[in-house]
Amino acid sequence: DKEESESHQTYIANDLLYIVVRAGDSWKSISKEFDISQKKLRKYNDLYKGYALQVGDILYLEKKNKKAD
């Protein structure tokens, strides 16, 4: 399946790299594509372990900047 093998377009928002979840994506496939553990991906996005990715979800690929006090 050609679509499966195409890598994601990455975007930048607030100096953070992110992708938009597509049909067929899973925590495992995204983790593998970007070489980031599933645990880290969930943490970066403040999502719980059982969260099911939805098409169109924005998924950050790096740690969010801490807000200044």
ROROZA-380329 format. One record per residue (C-alpha): residue in three letters; residue number from 1; x, y, z. Coordinates in pm, 1 decimal. Layout:
N
+--------+-----+----------+----------+----------+
| residu | num |        x |        y |        z |
+--------+-----+----------+----------+----------+
|    ALA | NUM |        X |        Y |        Z |
...
+--------+-----+----------+----------+----------+
//
This chain:
69
+--------+-----+----------+----------+----------+
| residu | num |        x |        y |        z |
+--------+-----+----------+----------+----------+
|    ASP |   1 |      0.0 |      0.0 |      0.0 |
|    LYS |   2 |    166.8 |    316.6 |   -127.1 |
|    GLU |   3 |      3.0 |    552.4 |    123.1 |
|    GLU |   4 |    139.9 |    354.8 |    417.8 |
|    SER |   5 |    498.5 |    403.7 |    303.8 |
|    GLU |   6 |    477.4 |    779.2 |    247.5 |
|    SER |   7 |    631.5 |    967.5 |    534.1 |
|    HIS |   8 |    439.1 |   1241.1 |    708.1 |
|    GLN |   9 |    462.9 |   1606.2 |    620.8 |
|    THR |  10 |    602.5 |   1781.6 |    926.6 |
|    TYR |  11 |    495.1 |   2127.6 |   1035.5 |
|    ILE |  12 |    615.1 |   2382.1 |   1288.5 |
|    ALA |  13 |    400.6 |   2563.9 |   1544.0 |
|    ASN |  14 |    545.3 |   2761.8 |   1835.3 |
|    ASP |  15 |    888.8 |   2626.1 |   1739.4 |
|    LEU |  16 |    761.3 |   2271.2 |   1784.1 |
|    LEU |  17 |    762.6 |   2001.6 |   1519.0 |
|    TYR |  18 |    430.8 |   1825.7 |   1464.8 |
|    ILE |  19 |    243.8 |   1603.2 |   1221.9 |
|    VAL |  20 |   -123.3 |   1556.0 |   1143.1 |
|    VAL |  21 |   -252.5 |   1204.8 |   1208.1 |
|    ARG |  22 |   -368.7 |   1021.5 |    896.7 |
|    ALA |  23 |   -591.0 |    719.6 |    837.2 |
|    GLY |  24 |   -402.6 |    402.6 |    927.2 |
|    ASP |  25 |   -164.3 |    574.5 |   1168.5 |
|    SER |  26 |    -96.8 |    416.4 |   1505.1 |
|    TRP |  27 |    122.2 |    503.6 |   1801.0 |
|    LYS |  28 |    349.3 |    223.0 |   1684.8 |
|    SER |  29 |    380.5 |    338.8 |   1322.6 |
|    ILE |  30 |    447.1 |    700.3 |   1417.4 |
|    SER |  31 |    690.8 |    594.5 |   1687.8 |
|    LYS |  32 |    878.0 |    386.3 |   1431.2 |
|    GLU |  33 |    876.5 |    653.0 |   1157.8 |
|    PHE |  34 |   1020.6 |    923.9 |   1382.2 |
|    ASP |  35 |   1222.7 |    701.4 |   1615.0 |
|    ILE |  36 |   1049.6 |    836.1 |   1926.0 |
|    SER |  37 |    912.0 |    601.6 |   2191.6 |
|    GLN |  38 |    534.2 |    573.4 |   2215.7 |
|    LYS |  39 |    560.6 |    676.3 |   2579.5 |
|    LYS |  40 |    741.7 |    998.7 |   2487.4 |
|    LEU |  41 |    494.1 |   1074.8 |   2209.3 |
|    ARG |  42 |    204.3 |   1045.3 |   2453.7 |
|    LYS |  43 |    386.6 |   1258.3 |   2709.7 |
|    TYR |  44 |    466.1 |   1532.4 |   2456.0 |
|    ASN |  45 |     97.5 |   1543.9 |   2367.6 |
|    ASP |  46 |    -47.5 |   1506.4 |   2718.2 |
|    LEU |  47 |   -237.0 |   1195.2 |   2611.0 |
|    TYR |  48 |   -313.2 |    888.9 |   2820.5 |
|    LYS |  49 |   -198.5 |    540.0 |   2731.4 |
|    GLY |  50 |   -532.5 |    414.7 |   2594.6 |
|    TYR |  51 |   -592.6 |    719.8 |   2374.8 |
|    ALA |  52 |   -693.2 |    621.2 |   2020.6 |
|    LEU |  53 |   -545.6 |    847.9 |   1755.3 |
|    GLN |  54 |   -804.0 |   1022.7 |   1539.2 |
|    VAL |  55 |   -750.2 |   1132.2 |   1180.3 |
|    GLY |  56 |   -668.0 |   1502.6 |   1189.3 |
|    ASP |  57 |   -516.8 |   1496.8 |   1538.8 |
|    ILE |  58 |   -211.1 |   1716.4 |   1576.5 |
|    LEU |  59 |     73.1 |   1515.9 |   1726.0 |
|    TYR |  60 |    379.2 |   1696.2 |   1857.2 |
|    LEU |  61 |    710.8 |   1521.4 |   1801.3 |
|    GLU |  62 |    905.8 |   1705.3 |   2068.7 |
|    LYS |  63 |    870.8 |   1826.6 |   2422.3 |
|    LYS |  64 |    655.8 |   2134.4 |   2466.6 |
|    ASN |  65 |    820.3 |   2445.9 |   2601.6 |
|    LYS |  66 |    749.1 |   2504.9 |   2965.2 |
|    LYS |  67 |    535.7 |   2808.3 |   3026.6 |
|    ALA |  68 |    704.4 |   3089.3 |   3216.3 |
|    ASP |  69 |    568.0 |   3151.6 |   3564.2 |
+--------+-----+----------+----------+----------+
//
